[in-house]
Amino acid sequence: MAMVWLLPAKLQKKWDLHKISDLRRSDLDLQFALTHEFINREDGWNALRAFYGLPNYSIRGFDHQLGYKALIADKAQVKDIYTTDAKIKSERLVVLEDDQGFFPDYSAVILFRKSLPSKVKEILRSFEGSIDVNRIRELNQIAEDRKNPKIAAHKFWGQSEDSKSDVKERSLQLLGLMIEHLFLVLVSLFFAILPGFPLGLLGARGGHTHTMIMAIGGVFQTIPSLALLALLIPIFGITKWTAIFALFVYSIIPIVRSTSVGLKSIPDHYKTAVQAMGLPKHVQLFKVYVPMALPNIMTGVKTSTIWNIGTAHR
């Protein structure tokens, strides 16, 4: 692989450009869309321009993918890429030959242990010279278009693509992702309900307790999900439990808030009637107040579920 230069085929034909040294011509008015990395590298644009003696062209820094869009929209005419890039074939772009050998030639080699059986070594050595740059571009384009590198591998080995097997594999993969997503959502929601309901009962008493609970929860919810994960990864590592803890933090406050609001919204004359009956406080709470506040409580649980589904998806 090597970093090279390319431009749309129609311009190559118009200006008859084939080599990087052709860019020395004074009649060219070209815009260059270069990746930021290549602009800043010691062996990047400045070194290349000095090596070939190129004019001081107009240079703009682009993200790699956005640079392609600039070429297609004719906002730029020349871009840096890798010779094996799939876009060379799909967008009908033309590679300018590195005729003076500025870029080093990177060749793939096969590494294996000496202790391998001779038959295996023979099979590995049979791959030598079996693939070139154009073939890699073609395979990369297949992998990119079909979103499945295995299809490109089947193409390389000359095997027929088993569409049924591919659909089955994708279906199993999708099922696995769905199960993992449900696991993250349901487990985090379960652990959020356990403390969320009691904290909501405390918050329903009002005063400083309610203010403190809401304030702490509000602070956690102002932290973006990705930022919270970044804070948790050094502590818990990159595991599913790290994601579950982050989802738990986002889930608990809607449950606390809805429980507190639901209990506070019970009319005073109901409370007076229940107290006049002489029922114990725990009976008043769980037999009367909580059932009356249940619609509000479930609203908080639904809100937490929706947030969890959306956040876990990221």
Secondary structure, 3 states (H helix, E strand, C coil): CCEEEEEEHHHHHHHCCCEHHHHHCCCCCCEEEEEHHHHHCCCCHHHHHHHHCCCCCEEEEECHHHHHHHHHCCCCCEEEEECCCCHHHHCCEEEEECCCCCCCCCCCCCCCCCCCCHHHHHHHHCCCCCCCHHHHHHHHHHHHHHCCHHHHHHHHCCCCCCHHHHHHHHHHHHHHHHHHHHHHHHHHHHHHHHHHHHHHHHHCCCHHHHHHHHHHHHHHHCCCHHHHHHHHHHHHCCCHHHHHHHHHHHHHHHHHHHHHHHHHCCCHHHHHHHHHCCCCHHHHHHHHHHHHHHHHHHHHHHHHHHHHHHHHHC
